[in-house]
Amino acid sequence: MMAEATALSTATYTRDWRAAFAAVRKLLADPNDTVQVFRIMQALNGAASKWGYEKLVSTPEGGRMAYNRVELCDKLMDRAWVDSFAPGTVGAAYRDFLDRTGYSAKGLAEVSNQDRRAEDVAHPYAWFGRRQRDIHDIWHVLTGYQADEPLGELCLVNFSYAQGGGLGWGFIAKMGVLKTLFKRNGWTVYRAVREGYTRGRKAAWLNYEDIETLFAEPLDAARARLKLSPPERYKAAQRALSATGFMGSAIAAE
């Protein structure tokens, strides 16, 4: 365990561009190959988990969450708990998301763990990395970016890059945009994905959110409080692409 923790701490600061390019080639060839997304994260996210964890514990509320170290995957797989939230709340919107897509927190975790790497060790940075993975679909709900389409995933990864600084997110977004830039509606895609980054920069830092408290809050009120502006360019791009069958880089088929 000590050796694994040491390896994690060392890997936190290194980047493997060869592995990242190999993974992104496979991802662009098959947008549903979600294992490649996590390989890109492992190759490029560097010190992002350390930075995020230390930012989280810089506030009393964030420190409480880190101290309790709840595994969100387990919480989000508790269907009775998810069903307990009133209509119109963030929790209800997340429940609707699960029912509409068939996705699950466990499914995403299983995809991320296929390589069985150091992220599984008992380490604060690893816990924070799992937490970021598990809130991915919650961010779909909050931002309004659709999870079961390539464009929505590209917009959310760029939003995530702005929020957390993990280079892997930015790399996926850039490669996905470059693949389509000079095709029909390519610049429309670019503007929508760029908007994702801008929204991420302007929004409150979503990692500070206690999920139990957030889920009980009305969705519209939560979006306003978190400074999540409407995704106008994304909606415009959806309309433009609806007849063309946009194919880009997706993250998850959870």
Kinemage of the C-alpha trace (Angstrom):
@kinemage 1
@onewidth
@group {chain A} dominant
@subgroup {mainchain}
@vectorlist {calphas} color= white
{ca met a 1} P 0.000 0.000 0.000
{ca met a 2} L 2.832 2.404 0.827
{ca ala a 3} L 4.455 1.710 -2.544
{ca glu a 4} L 1.123 2.335 -4.318
{ca ala a 5} L 0.611 5.621 -2.465
{ca thr a 6} L 4.140 6.726 -3.352
{ca ala a 7} L 3.520 5.836 -6.979
{ca leu a 8} L 0.316 7.860 -6.947
{ca ser a 9} L 2.066 10.906 -5.507
{ca thr a 10} L 4.773 10.654 -8.157
{ca ala a 11} L 2.325 10.073 -11.002
{ca thr a 12} L 0.350 13.135 -9.912
{ca tyr a 13} L 3.048 15.371 -11.390
{ca thr a 14} L 3.961 13.496 -14.583
{ca arg a 15} L 2.395 13.552 -18.042
{ca asp a 16} L 2.588 10.865 -20.696
{ca trp a 17} L 1.917 12.478 -24.063
{ca arg a 18} L 2.580 9.272 -26.012
{ca ala a 19} L -0.123 7.446 -24.077
{ca ala a 20} L -2.470 10.421 -24.446
{ca phe a 21} L -2.136 10.578 -28.244
{ca ala a 22} L -2.559 6.813 -28.548
{ca ala a 23} L -5.738 6.971 -26.467
{ca val a 24} L -7.196 9.985 -28.258
{ca arg a 25} L -6.695 8.303 -31.656
{ca lys a 26} L -8.722 5.342 -30.434
{ca leu a 27} L -11.355 7.638 -28.924
{ca leu a 28} L -11.798 9.654 -32.113
{ca ala a 29} L -12.100 6.431 -34.103
{ca asp a 30} L -14.717 5.100 -31.683
{ca pro a 31} L -16.406 7.803 -29.557
{ca asn a 32} L -18.022 5.084 -27.421
{ca asp a 33} L -14.651 3.657 -26.308
{ca thr a 34} L -14.910 5.369 -22.937
{ca val a 35} L -11.940 3.553 -21.420
{ca gln a 36} L -9.728 5.815 -23.542
{ca val a 37} L -11.103 8.891 -21.780
{ca phe a 38} L -9.767 7.720 -18.443
{ca arg a 39} L -6.432 6.770 -20.015
{ca ile a 40} L -6.154 10.350 -21.251
{ca met a 41} L -6.988 11.611 -17.764
{ca gln a 42} L -4.314 9.378 -16.245
{ca ala a 43} L -1.771 10.499 -18.837
{ca leu a 44} L -2.316 14.257 -18.686
{ca asn a 45} L -4.101 15.483 -15.589
{ca gly a 46} L -0.826 15.922 -13.708
{ca ala a 47} L -1.274 17.752 -10.415
{ca ala a 48} L -4.981 18.515 -10.984
{ca ser a 49} L -6.232 16.179 -8.247
{ca lys a 50} L -3.708 17.554 -5.748
{ca trp a 51} L -4.649 21.129 -6.633
{ca gly a 52} L -8.374 20.359 -6.429
{ca tyr a 53} L -8.112 18.530 -3.126
{ca glu a 54} L -6.109 21.322 -1.525
{ca lys a 55} L -8.579 23.909 -2.792
{ca leu a 56} L -11.436 21.840 -1.389
{ca val a 57} L -9.928 21.639 2.098
{ca ser a 58} L -9.157 25.365 2.142
{ca thr a 59} L -12.708 26.043 3.401
{ca pro a 60} L -14.436 24.631 6.502
{ca glu a 61} L -17.235 23.039 4.459
{ca gly a 62} L -14.803 21.525 1.986
{ca gly a 63} L -12.662 20.284 4.826
{ca arg a 64} L -15.707 18.587 6.361
{ca met a 65} L -16.444 16.772 3.104
{ca ala a 66} L -12.822 15.668 2.796
{ca tyr a 67} L -12.785 14.505 6.409
{ca asn a 68} L -15.952 12.428 5.943
{ca arg a 69} L -14.643 11.129 2.601
{ca val a 70} L -18.008 9.868 1.348
{ca glu a 71} L -17.739 7.701 -1.764
{ca leu a 72} L -20.283 9.357 -4.028
{ca cys a 73} L -20.668 6.324 -6.263
{ca asp a 74} L -22.191 4.379 -3.377
{ca lys a 75} L -24.482 7.289 -2.507
{ca leu a 76} L -25.633 7.811 -6.080
{ca met a 77} L -26.381 4.089 -6.471
{ca asp a 78} L -28.824 4.233 -3.534
{ca arg a 79} L -32.041 4.445 -5.547
{ca ala a 80} L -34.220 4.987 -2.483
{ca trp a 81} L -32.149 8.048 -1.641
{ca val a 82} L -32.281 9.362 -5.205
{ca asp a 83} L -36.051 8.799 -5.279
{ca ser a 84} L -36.525 10.834 -2.088
{ca phe a 85} L -36.114 14.258 -3.748
{ca ala a 86} L -39.122 16.382 -4.621
{ca pro a 87} L -40.010 17.318 -8.205
{ca gly a 88} L -38.163 20.368 -9.483
{ca thr a 89} L -35.053 19.759 -7.374
{ca val a 90} L -31.553 18.936 -8.580
{ca gly a 91} L -32.010 15.434 -7.175
{ca ala a 92} L -35.194 14.942 -9.172
{ca ala a 93} L -33.465 16.170 -12.323
{ca tyr a 94} L -30.652 13.696 -11.702
{ca arg a 95} L -33.228 10.920 -11.210
{ca asp a 96} L -34.841 11.871 -14.525
{ca phe a 97} L -31.393 11.819 -16.134
{ca leu a 98} L -30.795 8.250 -14.927
{ca asp a 99} L -34.188 7.082 -16.144
{ca arg a 100} L -33.831 8.762 -19.529
{ca thr a 101} L -30.286 7.638 -20.336
{ca gly a 102} L -29.959 4.349 -18.463
{ca tyr a 103} L -26.592 5.543 -17.152
{ca ser a 104} L -25.361 4.939 -13.613
{ca ala a 105} L -22.546 6.003 -11.303
{ca lys a 106} L -21.489 2.367 -10.996
{ca gly a 107} L -21.243 1.978 -14.751
{ca leu a 108} L -18.952 4.979 -15.024
{ca ala a 109} L -16.815 3.702 -12.148
{ca glu a 110} L -16.453 0.297 -13.793
{ca val a 111} L -15.259 1.890 -17.024
{ca ser a 112} L -12.737 4.056 -15.166
{ca asn a 113} L -11.350 1.079 -13.217
{ca gln a 114} L -10.682 -1.267 -16.120
{ca asp a 115} L -6.931 -0.612 -16.009
{ca arg a 116} L -6.811 -1.079 -12.189
{ca arg a 117} L -4.231 1.661 -11.678
{ca ala a 118} L -3.147 3.682 -8.634
{ca glu a 119} L -6.425 5.626 -8.512
{ca asp a 120} L -7.858 2.751 -6.460
{ca val a 121} L -5.511 3.231 -3.489
{ca ala a 122} L -6.577 4.824 -0.199
{ca his a 123} L -5.167 8.294 -0.805
{ca pro a 124} L -6.800 11.743 -0.468
{ca tyr a 125} L -5.964 12.720 -4.045
{ca ala a 126} L -7.386 9.435 -5.334
{ca trp a 127} L -10.586 10.035 -3.352
{ca phe a 128} L -10.900 13.493 -4.881
{ca gly a 129} L -10.346 12.016 -8.352
{ca arg a 130} L -13.124 9.488 -7.786
{ca arg a 131} L -15.372 12.274 -6.549
{ca gln a 132} L -14.770 14.248 -9.739
{ca arg a 133} L -15.581 11.162 -11.781
{ca asp a 134} L -18.796 10.534 -9.859
{ca ile a 135} L -20.111 14.101 -10.188
{ca his a 136} L -19.656 14.099 -13.963
{ca asp a 137} L -23.305 13.259 -14.651
{ca ile a 138} L -24.477 15.714 -11.987
{ca trp a 139} L -22.642 18.391 -13.929
{ca his a 140} L -24.540 17.314 -17.053
{ca val a 141} L -27.744 18.056 -15.164
{ca leu a 142} L -26.543 21.406 -13.821
{ca thr a 143} L -25.012 22.709 -17.052
{ca gly a 144} L -27.731 21.475 -19.397
{ca tyr a 145} L -25.227 19.632 -21.594
{ca gln a 146} L -26.794 16.438 -22.885
{ca ala a 147} L -24.854 13.290 -21.961
{ca asp a 148} L -25.970 10.970 -24.749
{ca glu a 149} L -24.620 13.060 -27.628
{ca pro a 150} L -21.029 13.909 -28.653
{ca leu a 151} L -21.582 17.687 -28.648
{ca gly a 152} L -22.868 17.748 -25.070
{ca glu a 153} L -19.879 15.718 -23.910
{ca leu a 154} L -17.400 17.985 -25.699
{ca cys a 155} L -18.966 21.056 -24.118
{ca leu a 156} L -18.869 19.494 -20.658
{ca val a 157} L -15.242 18.383 -20.904
{ca asn a 158} L -14.239 21.941 -21.776
{ca phe a 159} L -16.379 23.208 -18.882
{ca ser a 160} L -14.575 20.688 -16.653
{ca tyr a 161} L -11.197 21.892 -17.941
{ca ala a 162} L -12.091 25.452 -16.939
{ca gln a 163} L -13.252 24.288 -13.520
{ca gly a 164} L -10.425 21.922 -12.612
{ca gly a 165} L -7.471 22.613 -14.883
{ca gly a 166} L -6.931 18.944 -15.749
{ca leu a 167} L -5.133 19.054 -19.087
{ca gly a 168} L -6.767 15.786 -20.142
{ca trp a 169} L -10.158 17.475 -20.329
{ca gly a 170} L -8.807 20.293 -22.478
{ca phe a 171} L -6.966 17.838 -24.724
{ca ile a 172} L -10.124 15.831 -25.439
{ca ala a 173} L -12.103 18.995 -26.174
{ca lys a 174} L -9.443 20.361 -28.529
{ca met a 175} L -9.008 17.097 -30.429
{ca gly a 176} L -12.769 16.692 -30.790
{ca val a 177} L -13.127 20.212 -32.171
{ca leu a 178} L -10.168 19.825 -34.559
{ca lys a 179} L -11.740 16.687 -35.967
{ca thr a 180} L -14.830 18.632 -37.050
{ca leu a 181} L -13.555 22.200 -37.479
{ca phe a 182} L -13.435 22.239 -41.264
{ca lys a 183} L -16.492 20.114 -41.796
{ca arg a 184} L -20.042 21.355 -42.131
{ca asn a 185} L -21.038 23.325 -39.007
{ca gly a 186} L -17.523 22.897 -37.617
{ca trp a 187} L -17.303 26.494 -36.450
{ca thr a 188} L -20.697 26.147 -34.816
{ca val a 189} L -19.271 23.246 -32.815
{ca tyr a 190} L -16.187 25.309 -31.954
{ca arg a 191} L -18.279 28.194 -30.620
{ca ala a 192} L -20.419 25.848 -28.512
{ca val a 193} L -17.390 24.084 -27.028
{ca arg a 194} L -15.660 27.407 -26.410
{ca glu a 195} L -18.786 28.543 -24.572
{ca gly a 196} L -18.372 25.524 -22.301
{ca tyr a 197} L -14.979 26.820 -21.196
{ca thr a 198} L -16.311 30.349 -20.688
{ca arg a 199} L -19.219 29.082 -18.595
{ca gly a 200} L -16.834 27.015 -16.509
{ca arg a 201} L -14.666 30.029 -15.785
{ca lys a 202} L -17.603 32.244 -14.814
{ca ala a 203} L -19.405 29.674 -12.663
{ca ala a 204} L -18.803 29.030 -8.999
{ca trp a 205} L -16.410 26.172 -8.267
{ca leu a 206} L -18.790 23.213 -8.335
{ca asn a 207} L -16.489 20.904 -6.377
{ca tyr a 208} L -17.384 22.886 -3.251
{ca glu a 209} L -20.953 21.612 -3.457
{ca asp a 210} L -22.179 19.134 -0.857
{ca ile a 211} L -24.240 16.752 -2.975
{ca glu a 212} L -26.867 15.992 -0.337
{ca thr a 213} L -27.578 19.699 0.154
{ca leu a 214} L -27.419 20.433 -3.574
{ca phe a 215} L -29.858 17.666 -4.488
{ca ala a 216} L -32.544 19.143 -2.226
{ca glu a 217} L -32.276 22.580 -3.878
{ca pro a 218} L -34.594 23.656 -6.729
{ca leu a 219} L -32.734 23.215 -10.017
{ca asp a 220} L -33.314 26.752 -11.292
{ca ala a 221} L -32.254 28.260 -7.974
{ca ala a 222} L -29.101 26.132 -7.915
{ca arg a 223} L -28.148 27.212 -11.415
{ca ala a 224} L -28.635 30.868 -10.514
{ca arg a 225} L -26.663 30.566 -7.281
{ca leu a 226} L -23.817 28.768 -9.046
{ca lys a 227} L -23.720 31.404 -11.819
{ca leu a 228} L -24.499 28.902 -14.545
{ca ser a 229} L -25.642 30.981 -17.478
{ca pro a 230} L -27.848 29.375 -20.150
{ca pro a 231} L -25.895 27.364 -22.785
{ca glu a 232} L -27.104 29.500 -25.682
{ca arg a 233} L -24.437 28.606 -28.247
{ca tyr a 234} L -24.774 24.945 -27.369
{ca lys a 235} L -28.525 25.075 -28.001
{ca ala a 236} L -27.926 26.914 -31.281
{ca ala a 237} L -25.398 24.274 -32.303
{ca gln a 238} L -27.830 21.478 -31.424
{ca arg a 239} L -30.387 23.018 -33.758
{ca ala a 240} L -27.839 23.426 -36.553
{ca leu a 241} L -26.516 19.888 -36.180
{ca ser a 242} L -29.834 18.107 -35.780
{ca ala a 243} L -30.062 17.390 -39.502
{ca thr a 244} L -26.370 16.597 -40.104
{ca gly a 245} L -25.594 13.827 -37.581
{ca phe a 246} L -22.566 15.390 -35.898
{ca met a 247} L -19.919 12.812 -35.010
{ca gly a 248} L -17.280 13.884 -32.516
{ca ser a 249} L -15.592 12.726 -29.350
{ca ala a 250} L -17.804 11.420 -26.540
{ca ile a 251} L -16.794 10.676 -23.010
{ca ala a 252} L -19.180 8.284 -21.495
{ca ala a 253} L -21.678 5.607 -22.250
{ca glu a 254} L -21.991 5.044 -18.540
